Amino acid sequence: MDLLSARRYLECAGKLGFTLRVRTGTLTAAVRLALEWDAASVMVDAVAANESALADSRTPALLTPAPGSHPAPVLIRPPAP
């Protein structure tokens, strides 16, 4: 989703009273947009570029693991009868 579409989406959702929870990935502009709309939380894949914007806000940031940094989940199946 491009930034203009994301802005419209957040604007509409906010006006309708939805709690805004935003997954930004590594896009600094998306983090700033989420903070501009006072999102309840922001999920980010990298913090370095976003530290100052996040540190100056009341919005909690959730740091997600980078792809490939953890093993794939293993599905455990019950033993066959």
C-alpha positions in Angstrom: 0.0 0.0 0.0 1.4 3.4 -0.9 1.7 6.2 1.7 -1.2 8.3 0.3 -3.6 5.3 0.4 -2.4 4.4 3.9 -3.1 8.0 5.0 -6.6 7.9 3.7 -7.2 4.5 5.3 -6.0 5.6 8.7 -8.1 8.8 8.4 -11.3 6.9 7.6 -10.7 4.3 10.3 -9.9 6.9 12.9 -13.0 8.9 12.1 -15.1 5.8 12.4 -13.7 5.2 15.9 -11.4 2.3 15.2 -8.4 1.7 17.4 -5.4 2.1 15.0 -2.7 -0.6 15.2 -0.2 -0.2 12.4 2.4 -2.6 11.0 5.1 -0.4 9.3 7.9 -2.8 8.5 11.0 -0.7 8.0 9.3 2.4 6.5 10.1 5.5 8.6 7.4 7.5 6.8 4.8 4.9 7.8 6.0 5.1 11.4 5.6 8.9 11.3 2.2 8.5 9.7 1.0 6.1 12.4 2.3 8.5 15.1 0.6 11.4 13.4 -2.8 9.5 13.7 -2.0 8.6 17.4 -2.0 4.8 16.7 -2.5 2.6 19.7 0.6 0.6 18.7 3.1 0.4 15.9 4.8 -2.8 14.8 8.3 -2.2 13.3 10.9 -4.5 11.8 13.8 -2.1 12.5 14.2 0.5 15.1 17.4 2.4 14.2 15.8 4.8 11.7 12.7 5.3 13.8 14.2 5.7 17.3 13.7 9.4 17.7 10.1 9.5 16.4 9.1 6.6 18.6 11.0 7.9 21.7 9.1 11.2 21.5 5.7 9.6 21.3 3.3 7.9 23.7 2.7 5.1 21.2 4.2 1.7 22.2 6.4 0.1 19.5 6.5 -3.6 19.0 9.7 -4.9 17.5 9.1 -7.9 15.3 11.9 -10.4 14.4 13.6 -9.9 11.1 12.8 -12.6 8.5 15.3 -15.5 8.8 16.4 -14.6 12.3 14.5 -17.4 13.9 13.7 -21.0 12.9 10.4 -21.8 11.2 7.7 -23.0 13.5 7.5 -26.8 13.9 4.0 -28.3 13.9 3.6 -31.0 16.4 1.1 -33.7 15.5 -0.4 -36.2 17.9 0.8 -39.8 17.4 -1.1 -41.8 14.9 -3.5 -44.4 16.5 
